[in-house]
């Protein structure tokens, strides 16, 4: 009787360890970030692409702001043109796009 109980207990312990090992291996696989075919981290590649887009948008934002400033300085009629309004809308759009990328989780 004791031998059977000891065998059952050993068998139960072995099953528990096997289940824990499978669960642990599954958790390790889930914790690894997804990889691209070239081996780079997908998250890192997305962040790098977002950074490059932000630099491009910031350069365009700077160009539009400088153009708008020059137009305002040269305009002596104190009238705002449709082109100036379009530039301000584009400036606002670029600023919001940059801000949304910066605040993305």
KAKA-V552406 format. One record per pair of residues at least 12 apart in sequence whose C-alpha atoms are under 8 Angstrom apart, sorted by sequence separation. I is the first residue (numbers start at 1). J is the second residue. D is the distance in Angstrom with one decimal. If there is no record, write none. Layout:
BEGIN
i=I j=J d=D
i=I j=J d=D
END
This chain:
BEGIN
i=71 j=84 d=7.7
i=68 j=84 d=6.5
i=68 j=87 d=6.9
i=68 j=88 d=7.8
i=65 j=87 d=8.0
i=64 j=87 d=6.5
i=64 j=90 d=8.0
i=65 j=91 d=7.1
i=64 j=91 d=6.6
i=61 j=91 d=5.8
i=61 j=94 d=6.3
i=61 j=95 d=7.3
i=58 j=94 d=7.6
i=57 j=94 d=6.2
i=58 j=95 d=8.0
i=58 j=98 d=7.6
i=57 j=98 d=7.1
i=54 j=98 d=5.8
i=54 j=101 d=7.6
i=50 j=101 d=7.0
END
